[in-house]
Amino acid sequence: MNSKLETTDVVIIGGGPAGLNAALVLGRARKKVVVIDEGRPRNAVTRESHGFLTRDGISPAEFRKQARADLLNYPSITIVEDEAVSASGSDGHFQIETAQGRSYRSQKLLFAVGMKDQPLDVPGLAEVYGKSAFVCPYCDGWELRDKPLVILNSGAELMHFAPLISGWTDRFTICTNGPDGLTEEQREELRQRGIPLYDTPIQSIESAEGMVRQVVLTDGTAVPCEGIFFKPTLRIGSDLPRSLGCELTETGSVAVDPFGKTSIPGVYSAGDAASQYYQLIAAAAMGAFAAAAMNNEMNLAAWKRR
Ligand SMILES: Cc1cc2nc3c(=O)[nH]c(=O)nc-3n(C[C@H](O)[C@H](O)[C@H](O)COP(=O)(O)OP(=O)(O)OC[C@H]3O[C@@H](n4cnc5c(N)ncnc54)[C@H](O)[C@@H]3O)c2cc1C
């Protein structure tokens, strides 16, 4: 247990691509930075990450390892394996406490806490998640191109997703796992394109070593497939932004301006916690923008004090 109070320029809560890229930019700007990370990224379930230039196909763990190695070049950056449990104060005077009893004071605070999946309520889905069941075709659609898929989705969201996924495969079946939430016109739109639609509840997803074989419905219908795309239910990775008073959006993410500024002066947010892009490269870019904005504010304040 360490109860020593440490003073730093910026505390970053969350060490995913958003938090680590923010740390890199701030370290290069000669700022003292503490990154507090409990190490539970949302993509930990998956084996490969795609779509990040120079890192296409890398595992999430290797991505973080390489990102942390980049930070070692900058001695003003410290990474702490811990959970931030409280954040208080105001611009220039934030105080952050951790589960292991550490305390930090900082001028600025960045929430890069990501999003968390809520428990998967379809039997068998947890076994295939990240291996053959995915959430984003931009991340994993290429690997499942032209394969027979099951789409677990319903309502208006489904009518957005069906045309999207048809860019990767036209061999897909829709299972809404209960009422489809569609209008007759929307059902007709799917029928005309020959897309099977089942609203019978799902009994189980059958798989072997993480690879889905079929989706079985409660009436006994079996839908063979080699992959699944589903809509997850998400929650922000930490309640700290809300408890500090940051305004949230309708979807529960932190409301920010294009530079990651929240409704509370001196508090920034970046990555999945503050957007709906849910991409490594977007999270890293948001971290970089927020870092530059925090650095500008700190340099300007120091300039005025001179
Ligand atoms: C199955 C799956 C596959 C994906 N595949 C891809 C892909 O191929 N390509 C792609 O671009 N994107 C992919 N993504 C999306 C990508 O993982 C996210 O967009 C990205 O990780 C977001 O980065 P982030 O830094 O915002 O959050 P995260 O990477 O989730 O990191 C947030 C960190 O903050 C920590 N944290 C939260 N609260 C606290 C606290 N109170 N104290 C300390 N630490 C805390 C968490 O433990 C975590 O380590 C995938 C997502 C999933 C779920």
The ligand as a MOL file (V3000), in Angstrom:
LIG
                    3D

  0  0  0     0  0            999 V3000
M  V30 BEGIN CTAB
M  V30 COUNTS 53 58 0 0 0
M  V30 BEGIN ATOM
M  V30 1 C -14.0550 -8.0390 -30.0130 0
M  V30 2 C -13.4780 -6.7100 -30.4110 0
M  V30 3 C -12.6410 -6.6490 -31.5130 0
M  V30 4 C -12.1110 -5.4290 -31.9030 0
M  V30 5 N -11.3170 -5.4030 -32.9930 0
M  V30 6 C -10.8140 -4.2310 -33.4140 0
M  V30 7 C -10.0000 -4.1880 -34.5930 0
M  V30 8 O -9.7080 -5.2110 -35.2080 0
M  V30 9 N -9.5620 -2.9590 -35.0070 0
M  V30 10 C -9.8850 -1.8080 -34.3580 0
M  V30 11 O -9.4630 -0.7330 -34.7960 0
M  V30 12 N -10.6500 -1.8360 -33.2310 0
M  V30 13 C -11.1150 -3.0140 -32.7560 0
M  V30 14 N -11.9100 -3.0400 -31.6400 0
M  V30 15 C -12.2070 -1.7760 -30.9540 0
M  V30 16 C -11.0320 -1.3580 -30.0790 0
M  V30 17 O -10.6970 -2.3940 -29.1800 0
M  V30 18 C -11.3840 -0.0840 -29.2830 0
M  V30 19 O -11.8550 0.9030 -30.1710 0
M  V30 20 C -10.1670 0.4560 -28.5500 0
M  V30 21 O -9.6060 -0.5220 -27.7090 0
M  V30 22 C -10.5510 1.6790 -27.7310 0
M  V30 23 O -9.4130 2.1690 -27.1050 0
M  V30 24 P -9.5480 2.9730 -25.7290 0
M  V30 25 O -8.1530 3.3750 -25.3740 0
M  V30 26 O -10.5720 4.0240 -25.8530 0
M  V30 27 O -10.1260 1.9130 -24.6710 0
M  V30 28 P -9.5900 0.4810 -24.2050 0
M  V30 29 O -8.6390 -0.0930 -25.1820 0
M  V30 30 O -10.7930 -0.3120 -23.8500 0
M  V30 31 O -8.7630 0.8330 -22.8890 0
M  V30 32 C -9.3830 1.4010 -21.7530 0
M  V30 33 C -8.5290 1.0460 -20.5540 0
M  V30 34 O -8.9580 1.8290 -19.4260 0
M  V30 35 C -8.9070 0.9970 -18.2830 0
M  V30 36 N -9.7390 1.5850 -17.2270 0
M  V30 37 C -11.0750 1.8210 -17.2280 0
M  V30 38 N -11.4480 2.3760 -16.0520 0
M  V30 39 C -10.3220 2.4850 -15.2980 0
M  V30 40 C -10.0600 2.9590 -13.9760 0
M  V30 41 N -11.0280 3.4530 -13.2060 0
M  V30 42 N -8.7810 2.9050 -13.5240 0
M  V30 43 C -7.7730 2.4180 -14.2820 0
M  V30 44 N -7.9720 1.9430 -15.5500 0
M  V30 45 C -9.2360 1.9800 -16.0370 0
M  V30 46 C -9.4110 -0.3510 -18.7970 0
M  V30 47 O -9.1010 -1.4100 -17.9250 0
M  V30 48 C -8.6620 -0.4180 -20.1340 0
M  V30 49 O -7.3770 -0.9930 -19.9620 0
M  V30 50 C -12.4380 -4.2450 -31.1990 0
M  V30 51 C -13.2840 -4.3110 -30.0830 0
M  V30 52 C -13.7910 -5.5250 -29.6930 0
M  V30 53 C -14.7000 -5.5860 -28.4990 0
M  V30 END ATOM
M  V30 BEGIN BOND
M  V30 1 1 1 2
M  V30 2 1 2 3
M  V30 3 2 2 52
M  V30 4 2 3 4
M  V30 5 1 4 5
M  V30 6 1 4 50
M  V30 7 2 5 6
M  V30 8 1 6 7
M  V30 9 1 6 13
M  V30 10 2 7 8
M  V30 11 1 7 9
M  V30 12 1 9 10
M  V30 13 2 10 11
M  V30 14 1 10 12
M  V30 15 2 12 13
M  V30 16 1 13 14
M  V30 17 1 14 15
M  V30 18 1 14 50
M  V30 19 1 15 16
M  V30 20 1 16 17
M  V30 21 1 16 18
M  V30 22 1 18 19
M  V30 23 1 18 20
M  V30 24 1 20 21
M  V30 25 1 20 22
M  V30 26 1 22 23
M  V30 27 1 23 24
M  V30 28 2 24 25
M  V30 29 1 24 26
M  V30 30 1 24 27
M  V30 31 1 27 28
M  V30 32 2 28 29
M  V30 33 1 28 30
M  V30 34 1 28 31
M  V30 35 1 31 32
M  V30 36 1 32 33
M  V30 37 1 33 34
M  V30 38 1 33 48
M  V30 39 1 34 35
M  V30 40 1 35 36
M  V30 41 1 35 46
M  V30 42 1 36 37
M  V30 43 1 36 45
M  V30 44 2 37 38
M  V30 45 1 38 39
M  V30 46 1 39 40
M  V30 47 2 39 45
M  V30 48 1 40 41
M  V30 49 2 40 42
M  V30 50 1 42 43
M  V30 51 2 43 44
M  V30 52 1 44 45
M  V30 53 1 46 47
M  V30 54 1 46 48
M  V30 55 1 48 49
M  V30 56 2 50 51
M  V30 57 1 51 52
M  V30 58 1 52 53
M  V30 END BOND
M  V30 END CTAB
M  END
